[in-house]
Amino acid sequence: MTTYVLLMKLTQQGIKTIRTAPARIEASIKAWEATGGKFLGFYAVMGEYDYIAIGEAPSDEVAATFSLALAAQGNVKVATLRAFTQAEFAALVEQLP
């Protein structure tokens, strides 16, 4: 499976309803796993983003669809990043002309 990093920022709605955020996070983890993905970690962070989630998904389409559905709820804005392991990166570099 492919690894993805989701960077999330709370929207005004997400901030107003912050008390229900833990339950929303749990529901989102279950939704990710229902797509056939594997949840690897969730972090509330300080700085430019409010949350970071890391997971594996069977395809880019699955990850993108999940991110769109999450953002459509209106509580967070999501940036989804395809992550390469150290070994995957090394293999890419070996292919350079």
C-alpha positions in Angstrom: 0.0 0.0 0.0 1.0 3.6 -0.5 1.6 6.0 2.5 -0.1 9.4 2.7 0.4 12.3 5.1 -2.7 14.4 5.6 -2.1 18.0 6.8 -5.2 19.6 8.3 -6.2 23.1 9.3 -9.3 23.7 11.4 -12.0 25.9 9.7 -14.1 28.4 11.7 -16.7 25.7 12.0 -14.2 23.2 13.2 -13.0 25.6 15.9 -16.6 26.4 17.0 -17.3 22.7 17.4 -13.8 21.7 18.8 -15.4 19.8 21.8 -16.7 17.2 19.4 -13.4 16.9 17.6 -12.2 13.7 19.4 -15.3 11.8 18.3 -14.9 13.2 14.7 -11.3 12.0 14.6 -12.3 8.5 15.8 -15.0 8.4 13.1 -12.6 9.5 10.5 -10.1 6.8 11.4 -12.8 4.2 11.1 -13.8 5.7 7.7 -10.2 5.5 6.5 -10.0 1.9 7.5 -13.3 1.1 5.9 -11.8 2.2 2.5 -9.2 -0.6 2.9 -6.6 1.7 4.3 -4.4 1.2 7.4 -4.3 4.0 10.0 -0.7 4.7 11.2 -1.0 7.8 13.4 -2.7 11.0 14.3 -1.2 14.1 15.9 -2.5 17.4 17.0 0.3 19.8 16.3 1.3 23.5 16.8 2.3 25.7 13.9 0.9 26.1 10.4 -1.3 23.0 10.7 -3.6 21.8 13.5 -3.6 18.1 12.8 -1.4 15.6 10.9 -2.6 12.1 10.1 -0.5 9.3 8.5 -2.0 6.3 6.8 -1.7 3.8 4.0 -4.3 3.4 1.3 -4.7 1.0 -1.6 -4.6 3.8 -4.2 -4.3 7.6 -4.9 -8.0 7.6 -5.8 -9.0 6.1 -2.4 -6.8 8.7 -0.5 -8.1 11.6 -2.6 -11.8 10.5 -2.2 -11.3 10.2 1.5 -9.7 13.7 1.7 -12.5 15.2 -0.3 -15.1 13.6 1.9 -13.3 14.8 5.1 -13.0 18.4 3.8 -16.7 18.4 2.7 -17.7 18.0 6.3 -16.5 21.5 6.8 -14.4 21.1 9.9 -10.9 21.0 8.3 -9.1 21.9 5.2 -6.9 19.0 4.0 -3.7 18.8 2.1 -2.9 15.2 1.1 0.7 14.3 0.4 2.0 11.1 -1.2 4.9 9.9 1.0 7.8 7.8 -0.2 9.8 5.6 2.2 13.6 5.9 2.3 13.9 2.8 0.2 11.3 4.0 -2.3 13.2 7.3 -2.6 16.5 5.5 -3.1 14.9 3.5 -5.9 13.7 6.7 -7.6 17.1 8.3 -7.4 18.7 5.1 -9.0 16.4 5.6 -12.0 17.8 9.1 -12.7 19.4 9.4 -16.1 
